[in-house]
């Protein structure tokens, strides 16, 4: 195992993690900005108002994109195990 492979493995891991987490992070960020804007305009300071839409949005995104996320993770894991098997021989 050389340095180039370790760099490739680290980069591939980070790309996969970013790809899988991007939909949920985007929904949380967008809903957080919209809720903060709404709270600033109306001067309502309620913690339930900030958390409930984020939880609902995260749940909906997990339901919509969960199958795709799982496929990406399984593909990545299969690739890693295949490469480990070739190094073991």
N, CA, C and O atoms as a MOPAC input file, in Angstrom:
PM7 MOZYME 1SCF
protein

 N      0.85800 1    -1.17300 1     0.00000 1
 C      0.00000 1     0.00000 1     0.00000 1
 C      0.90300 1     1.23400 1     0.00000 1
 O      1.67000 1     1.45200 1     0.93800 1
 N      0.80600 1     2.02100 1    -1.03900 1
 C      1.65800 1     3.19500 1    -1.14400 1
 C      0.89300 1     4.46100 1    -0.77800 1
 O     -0.30400 1     4.41500 1    -0.49300 1
 N      1.59600 1     5.59100 1    -0.78800 1
 C      1.00100 1     6.85800 1    -0.36500 1
 C     -0.09500 1     7.32100 1    -1.31600 1
 O     -1.07400 1     7.92800 1    -0.88400 1
 N      0.05900 1     7.04300 1    -2.58800 1
 C     -0.96800 1     7.45600 1    -3.54700 1
 C     -2.30000 1     6.75600 1    -3.28300 1
 O     -3.36500 1     7.36000 1    -3.40600 1
 N     -2.22500 1     5.48700 1    -2.92300 1
 C     -3.45600 1     4.75000 1    -2.63700 1
 C     -4.12400 1     5.27400 1    -1.36800 1
 O     -5.35000 1     5.37400 1    -1.30900 1
 N     -3.33900 1     5.60200 1    -0.36800 1
 C     -3.90500 1     6.13600 1     0.87800 1
 C     -4.58100 1     7.48200 1     0.61400 1
 O     -5.65400 1     7.75300 1     1.15200 1
 N     -3.96200 1     8.31400 1    -0.20300 1
 C     -4.56600 1     9.60300 1    -0.55600 1
 C     -5.85500 1     9.38400 1    -1.34500 1
 O     -6.85600 1    10.05600 1    -1.09700 1
 N     -5.83500 1     8.44600 1    -2.29500 1
 C     -7.04400 1     8.11500 1    -3.05900 1
 C     -8.15000 1     7.61900 1    -2.14300 1
 O     -9.30800 1     8.01500 1    -2.28400 1
 N     -7.79400 1     6.75800 1    -1.21400 1
 C     -8.77900 1     6.20200 1    -0.28900 1
 C     -9.38600 1     7.28500 1     0.59600 1
 O    -10.59800 1     7.30300 1     0.80800 1
 N     -8.55500 1     8.18300 1     1.11200 1
 C     -9.05600 1     9.28500 1     1.92900 1
 C     -9.95000 1    10.22300 1     1.14200 1
 O    -10.99200 1    10.66100 1     1.63100 1
 N     -9.53600 1    10.53200 1    -0.08700 1
 C    -10.33100 1    11.41900 1    -0.93000 1
 C    -11.66800 1    10.77200 1    -1.28300 1
 O    -12.70900 1    11.42800 1    -1.24300 1
 N    -11.63900 1     9.50500 1    -1.62200 1
 C    -12.86300 1     8.79500 1    -1.95900 1
 C    -13.81100 1     8.73000 1    -0.75900 1
 O    -15.02500 1     8.86900 1    -0.91100 1
 N    -13.25800 1     8.52100 1     0.41100 1
 C    -14.07200 1     8.48300 1     1.62300 1
 C    -14.73200 1     9.82800 1     1.89200 1
 O    -15.91700 1     9.89200 1     2.21700 1
 N    -13.95900 1    10.90000 1     1.75600 1
 C    -14.51400 1    12.23100 1     1.99800 1
 C    -15.57000 1    12.60300 1     0.95300 1
 O    -16.58400 1    13.21500 1     1.28900 1
 N    -15.33800 1    12.23800 1    -0.30300 1
 C    -16.32700 1    12.51900 1    -1.34600 1
 C    -17.63100 1    11.76800 1    -1.09200 1
 O    -18.71900 1    12.31800 1    -1.26200 1
 N    -17.50900 1    10.51600 1    -0.68500 1
 C    -18.71200 1     9.72500 1    -0.40400 1
 C    -19.47200 1    10.29000 1     0.79100 1
 O    -20.69900 1    10.38500 1     0.76200 1
 N    -18.74900 1    10.66300 1     1.83500 1
 C    -19.40300 1    11.23600 1     3.01500 1
 C    -20.10400 1    12.54300 1     2.67400 1
 O    -21.21900 1    12.78700 1     3.13600 1
 N    -19.46900 1    13.37800 1     1.87700 1
 C    -20.08700 1    14.64000 1     1.47500 1
 C    -21.30400 1    14.40700 1     0.58700 1
 O    -22.32600 1    15.07700 1     0.73100 1
 N    -21.18600 1    13.46400 1    -0.32200 1
 C    -22.28200 1    13.15700 1    -1.23900 1
 C    -23.50700 1    12.62700 1    -0.48800 1
 O    -24.64000 1    12.99000 1    -0.80400 1
 N    -23.27500 1    11.77600 1     0.49500 1
 C    -24.38500 1    11.18000 1     1.23900 1
 C    -25.02200 1    12.19400 1     2.18700 1
 O    -26.24100 1    12.19700 1     2.35700 1
 N    -24.22100 1    13.04400 1     2.79800 1
 C    -24.77500 1    13.97000 1     3.78600 1
 C    -25.30100 1    15.26800 1     3.17900 1
 O    -25.99800 1    16.01900 1     3.86200 1
 N    -24.98800 1    15.54800 1     1.92500 1
 C    -25.36700 1    16.82600 1     1.31300 1
 C    -26.87200 1    17.10300 1     1.30800 1
 O    -27.26400 1    18.21900 1     1.65000 1
 N    -27.73700 1    16.15300 1     0.94000 1
 C    -29.17300 1    16.49600 1     0.92700 1
 C    -29.71900 1    16.88100 1     2.29900 1
 O    -30.48600 1    17.83700 1     2.41600 1
 N    -29.33200 1    16.14900 1     3.32400 1
 C    -29.83100 1    16.45300 1     4.67100 1
 C    -29.25900 1    17.77300 1     5.17300 1
 O    -29.98000 1    18.57900 1     5.76100 1
 N    -27.96500 1    17.99700 1     4.94500 1
 C    -27.36100 1    19.25400 1     5.38200 1
 C    -27.96000 1    20.45000 1     4.64900 1
 O    -28.15900 1    21.50600 1     5.24900 1
 N    -28.24500 1    20.29600 1     3.37100 1
 C    -28.83000 1    21.39900 1     2.60900 1
 C    -30.21900 1    21.75100 1     3.12400 1
 O    -30.54800 1    22.92800 1     3.27100 1
 N    -31.03000 1    20.74100 1     3.39700 1
 C    -32.38400 1    21.00800 1     3.90500 1
 C    -32.32800 1    21.66000 1     5.28200 1
 O    -33.08900 1    22.58800 1     5.55600 1
 N    -31.43800 1    21.18700 1     6.14800 1
 C    -31.31200 1    21.79200 1     7.47800 1
 C    -30.83100 1    23.23700 1     7.38700 1
 O    -31.31200 1    24.10300 1     8.11700 1
 N    -29.88500 1    23.49200 1     6.49400 1
 C    -29.36800 1    24.85200 1     6.35400 1
 C    -30.43300 1    25.79600 1     5.79300 1
 O    -30.61500 1    26.90100 1     6.30400 1
 N    -31.12500 1    25.36900 1     4.76100 1
 C    -32.14500 1    26.22700 1     4.14900 1
 C    -33.30000 1    26.47100 1     5.10600 1
 O    -33.77100 1    27.60100 1     5.23200 1
 N    -33.76100 1    25.42400 1     5.78300 1
 C    -34.85600 1    25.62200 1     6.73100 1
 C    -34.41100 1    26.47800 1     7.91200 1
 O    -35.19900 1    27.27900 1     8.41700 1
 N    -33.18300 1    26.32900 1     8.35600 1
 C    -32.67800 1    27.16500 1     9.44700 1
 C    -32.62100 1    28.62900 1     9.07400 1
 O    -32.97900 1    29.49100 1     9.87600 1
 N    -32.16900 1    28.92100 1     7.85500 1
 C    -32.12300 1    30.31500 1     7.40000 1
 C    -33.52500 1    30.89100 1     7.28100 1
 O    -33.77100 1    32.02100 1     7.70300 1
 N    -34.45200 1    30.11500 1     6.70300 1
 C    -35.82200 1    30.61300 1     6.56100 1
 C    -36.49800 1    30.83300 1     7.91300 1
 O    -37.20700 1    31.82100 1     8.10500 1
 N    -36.27700 1    29.91700 1     8.84000 1
 C    -36.88300 1    30.06000 1    10.17100 1
 C    -36.27500 1    31.23900 1    10.90900 1
 O    -36.99200 1    31.98500 1    11.57600 1
 N    -34.97000 1    31.42000 1    10.80100 1
 C    -34.32500 1    32.56600 1    11.44500 1
 C    -34.83200 1    33.87700 1    10.86900 1
 O    -35.04600 1    34.84100 1    11.60500 1
 N    -35.02300 1    33.91700 1     9.56700 1
 C    -35.57100 1    35.11200 1     8.93700 1
 C    -36.98900 1    35.38400 1     9.42200 1
 O    -37.34700 1    36.52500 1     9.71300 1
 N    -37.79100 1    34.32900 1     9.50800 1
 C    -39.16300 1    34.47600 1    10.00400 1
 C    -39.17200 1    34.95900 1    11.45500 1
 O    -39.97000 1    35.82400 1    11.81700 1
 N    -38.28800 1    34.40600 1    12.28500 1
 C    -38.22700 1    34.82800 1    13.67800 1
 C    -37.74700 1    36.27100 1    13.81200 1
 O    -38.19500 1    36.99700 1    14.69900 1
 N    -36.85300 1    36.67900 1    12.94800 1
 C    -36.37400 1    38.05800 1    12.99800 1
 C    -37.47900 1    39.03400 1    12.60400 1
 O    -37.63200 1    40.09000 1    13.21800 1
 N    -38.23300 1    38.68000 1    11.59900 1
 C    -39.30600 1    39.56100 1    11.13000 1
 C    -40.42700 1    39.64800 1    12.15500 1
 O    -40.93800 1    40.73600 1    12.42100 1
 N    -40.81600 1    38.51500 1    12.73300 1
 C    -41.95500 1    38.51100 1    13.65500 1
 C    -41.55500 1    38.66400 1    15.11800 1
 O    -42.42200 1    38.83100 1    15.97600 1
 N    -40.27800 1    38.61000 1    15.41400 1
 C    -39.74100 1    38.69900 1    16.77600 1
 C    -40.30200 1    37.62000 1    17.69800 1
 O    -40.52400 1    37.86100 1    18.88500 1
 N    -40.52700 1    36.44800 1    17.15100 1
 C    -40.95600 1    35.28900 1    17.93300 1
 C    -39.70600 1    34.49500 1    18.28900 1
 O    -38.93700 1    34.11900 1    17.40400 1
 N    -39.50000 1    34.23900 1    19.56200 1
 C    -38.33500 1    33.47700 1    20.01800 1
 C    -38.80500 1    32.19300 1    20.69900 1
 O    -38.90000 1    32.12500 1    21.92400 1
 N    -39.09200 1    31.20000 1    19.90500 1
 C    -39.55200 1    29.92300 1    20.44000 1
 C    -38.65600 1    28.82400 1    19.90200 1
 O    -38.46600 1    28.72500 1    18.69000 1
 N    -38.10200 1    27.99700 1    20.77700 1
 C    -37.18900 1    26.93900 1    20.36700 1
 C    -37.91100 1    25.84500 1    19.58700 1
 O    -37.31400 1    25.18800 1    18.73500 1
 N    -39.18200 1    25.65300 1    19.87600 1
 C    -39.94500 1    24.65000 1    19.14000 1
 C    -40.06600 1    25.05200 1    17.67600 1
 O    -40.04800 1    24.20100 1    16.78700 1
 N    -40.18800 1    26.33100 1    17.43500 1
 C    -40.31000 1    26.82800 1    16.07500 1
 C    -39.03500 1    26.57300 1    15.27900 1
 O    -39.09800 1    26.41100 1    14.06000 1
 N    -37.89100 1    26.53300 1    15.93400 1
 C    -36.64900 1    26.29100 1    15.20100 1
 C    -36.38600 1    24.81200 1    14.97500 1
 O    -35.84300 1    24.44200 1    13.93500 1
 N    -36.75300 1    23.96200 1    15.91500 1
 C    -36.39600 1    22.54600 1    15.82400 1
 C    -37.39900 1    21.70000 1    15.05200 1
 O    -37.00000 1    20.81000 1    14.30100 1
 N    -38.66500 1    21.95400 1    15.21700 1
 C    -39.68700 1    21.10000 1    14.59200 1
 C    -39.58600 1    21.07000 1    13.06200 1
 O    -39.60600 1    19.97900 1    12.49100 1
 N    -39.48100 1    22.20000 1    12.37700 1
 C    -39.36500 1    22.12200 1    10.90600 1
 C    -38.08300 1    21.43300 1    10.43900 1
 O    -38.08800 1    20.74700 1     9.41700 1
 N    -36.99500 1    21.60700 1    11.17200 1
 C    -35.74600 1    20.93500 1    10.79600 1
 C    -35.87600 1    19.42400 1    10.93500 1
 O    -35.40200 1    18.67500 1    10.08100 1
 N    -36.51000 1    18.98100 1    11.99700 1
 C    -36.69500 1    17.53800 1    12.20000 1
 C    -37.62500 1    16.96600 1    11.13600 1
 O    -37.36800 1    15.89300 1    10.59000 1
 N    -38.69400 1    17.67700 1    10.84700 1
 C    -39.62900 1    17.21600 1     9.81900 1
 C    -38.95000 1    17.19300 1     8.44400 1
 O    -39.11000 1    16.23200 1     7.69100 1
 N    -38.19700 1    18.24100 1     8.11900 1
 C    -37.49200 1    18.29400 1     6.84200 1
 C    -36.44200 1    17.19900 1     6.72200 1
 O    -36.29200 1    16.59100 1     5.66300 1
 N    -35.71600 1    16.94900 1     7.80400 1
 C    -34.71100 1    15.88700 1     7.79900 1
 C    -35.36400 1    14.52600 1     7.60400 1
 O    -34.84000 1    13.68700 1     6.87200 1
 N    -36.48600 1    14.30300 1     8.24200 1
 C    -37.19500 1    13.04000 1     8.07700 1
 C    -37.69900 1    12.83200 1     6.65900 1
 O    -37.60500 1    11.73500 1     6.11000 1
 N    -38.23500 1    13.89700 1     6.07200 1
 C    -38.72000 1    13.78500 1     4.69400 1
 C    -37.57700 1    13.53200 1     3.71000 1
 O    -37.71700 1    12.73200 1     2.78500 1
 N    -36.45900 1    14.20700 1     3.90900 1
 C    -35.30700 1    14.00100 1     3.02700 1
 C    -34.76200 1    12.59200 1     3.20500 1
 O    -34.37400 1    11.95300 1     2.22700 1
 N    -34.72700 1    12.10500 1     4.42600 1
 C    -34.26400 1    10.73900 1     4.66000 1
 C    -35.18300 1     9.72300 1     3.98500 1
 O    -34.71400 1     8.71000 1     3.46600 1
 N    -36.48100 1     9.98800 1     3.98900 1
 C    -37.41500 1     9.09000 1     3.30300 1
 C    -37.26100 1     9.15700 1     1.78300 1
 O    -37.31900 1     8.13400 1     1.10100 1
 N    -37.06800 1    10.35200 1     1.26700 1
 C    -36.95600 1    10.51400 1    -0.18200 1
 C    -35.61400 1    10.03000 1    -0.73700 1
 O    -35.57000 1     9.37400 1    -1.77800 1
 N    -34.53100 1    10.35100 1    -0.04500 1
 C    -33.19500 1    10.04600 1    -0.55100 1
 C    -32.52700 1     8.87600 1     0.15600 1
 O    -31.37400 1     8.56400 1    -0.13900 1
 N    -33.21800 1     8.22500 1     1.07600 1
 C    -32.60700 1     7.14300 1     1.84400 1
 C    -32.14300 1     5.98000 1     0.99000 1
 O    -31.06100 1     5.43800 1     1.21900 1
 N    -32.94500 1     5.58800 1     0.00900 1
 C    -32.58000 1     4.48600 1    -0.86700 1
 C    -31.31800 1     4.82500 1    -1.65400 1
 O    -30.41000 1     4.00100 1    -1.75800 1
 N    -31.26100 1     6.01700 1    -2.20000 1
 C    -30.08400 1     6.44900 1    -2.94900 1
 C    -28.84300 1     6.52300 1    -2.05600 1
 O    -27.76200 1     6.09500 1    -2.45800 1
 N    -28.99800 1     7.05900 1    -0.85600 1
 C    -27.87500 1     7.13800 1     0.08100 1
 C    -27.34000 1     5.74500 1     0.41900 1
 O    -26.13000 1     5.52700 1     0.47100 1
 N    -28.25300 1     4.82000 1     0.64500 1
 C    -27.84300 1     3.45700 1     0.95800 1
 C    -27.12200 1     2.81100 1    -0.21800 1
 O    -26.14200 1     2.09200 1    -0.02300 1
 N    -27.59500 1     3.05800 1    -1.43100 1
 C    -26.92500 1     2.50600 1    -2.61400 1
 C    -25.50900 1     3.06000 1    -2.76000 1
 O    -24.58700 1     2.31800 1    -3.09900 1
 N    -25.33100 1     4.34000 1    -2.51100 1
 C    -23.99400 1     4.95100 1    -2.58900 1
 C    -23.07300 1     4.33900 1    -1.54900 1
 O    -21.92300 1     4.02000 1    -1.85100 1
 N    -23.56300 1     4.17100 1    -0.32800 1
 C    -22.74100 1     3.60000 1     0.73400 1
 C    -22.40700 1     2.13600 1     0.48300 1
 O    -21.29000 1     1.69800 1     0.75600 1
 N    -23.37100 1     1.37500 1    -0.03800 1
 C    -23.10300 1    -0.03500 1    -0.33800 1
 C    -22.08800 1    -0.15700 1    -1.46100 1
 O    -21.20000 1    -1.00700 1    -1.39800 1
 N    -22.20300 1     0.68100 1    -2.48900 1
 C    -21.24700 1     0.66300 1    -3.59700 1
 C    -19.84000 1     0.99200 1    -3.09800 1
 O    -18.87100 1     0.34000 1    -3.48800 1
 N    -19.73100 1     2.00100 1    -2.24000 1
 C    -18.42700 1     2.38700 1    -1.68800 1
 C    -17.84800 1     1.26400 1    -0.82700 1
 O    -16.66400 1     0.94600 1    -0.93400 1
 N    -18.67800 1     0.66900 1     0.02300 1
 C    -18.21300 1    -0.41200 1     0.88900 1
 C    -17.78400 1    -1.62400 1     0.08200 1
 O    -16.77000 1    -2.24800 1     0.39600 1
 N    -18.53900 1    -1.96700 1    -0.95100 1
 C    -18.17600 1    -3.08900 1    -1.80900 1
 C    -16.83400 1    -2.83800 1    -2.49500 1
 O    -16.00300 1    -3.74100 1    -2.59900 1
 N    -16.63200 1    -1.61400 1    -2.96000 1
 C    -15.35900 1    -1.26100 1    -3.60300 1
 C    -14.19300 1    -1.37100 1    -2.62900 1
 O    -13.13000 1    -1.88000 1    -2.98600 1
 N    -14.38500 1    -0.90000 1    -1.41200 1
 C    -13.31600 1    -0.96200 1    -0.41000 1
 C    -12.99600 1    -2.41500 1    -0.06200 1
 O    -11.82400 1    -2.78200 1     0.02900 1
 N    -14.01600 1    -3.24400 1     0.13200 1
 C    -13.76200 1    -4.64300 1     0.47600 1
 C    -13.10300 1    -5.38500 1    -0.68100 1
 O    -12.27200 1    -6.26500 1    -0.45600 1
 N    -13.45800 1    -5.04400 1    -1.90100 1
 C    -12.81700 1    -5.67600 1    -3.05500 1
 C    -11.34000 1    -5.30600 1    -3.11900 1
 O    -10.49600 1    -6.14200 1    -3.44400 1
 N    -11.03500 1    -4.05600 1    -2.80900 1
 C     -9.63500 1    -3.62700 1    -2.81500 1
 C     -8.85700 1    -4.24000 1    -1.66100 1
 O     -7.67700 1    -4.55200 1    -1.81600 1
 N     -9.48400 1    -4.41500 1    -0.52400 1
 C     -8.81900 1    -5.09100 1     0.59500 1
 C     -8.52600 1    -6.54200 1     0.23200 1
 O     -7.47400 1    -7.07600 1     0.58300 1
 N     -9.44800 1    -7.16800 1    -0.46300 1
 C     -9.25800 1    -8.56100 1    -0.85600 1
 C     -8.09000 1    -8.69200 1    -1.83100 1
 O     -7.33600 1    -9.66200 1    -1.75300 1
 N     -7.92300 1    -7.74300 1    -2.74100 1
 C     -6.80100 1    -7.83500 1    -3.67100 1
 C     -5.46900 1    -7.61200 1    -2.97200 1
 O     -4.46200 1    -8.19500 1    -3.37600 1
 N     -5.43900 1    -6.78700 1    -1.93900 1
 C     -4.20300 1    -6.58600 1    -1.18500 1
 C     -3.87300 1    -7.77500 1    -0.30300 1
 O     -2.70800 1    -7.99500 1     0.02700 1
 N     -4.88200 1    -8.54500 1     0.08400 1
 C     -4.66100 1    -9.70600 1     0.94200 1
 C     -4.04700 1   -10.89600 1     0.21400 1
 O     -3.52900 1   -11.81500 1     0.84800 1
 N     -4.10400 1   -10.88100 1    -1.10000 1
 C     -3.58800 1   -12.03100 1    -1.86600 1
 C     -2.12100 1   -11.93500 1    -2.13000 1
 O     -1.54800 1   -12.82400 1    -2.76000 1

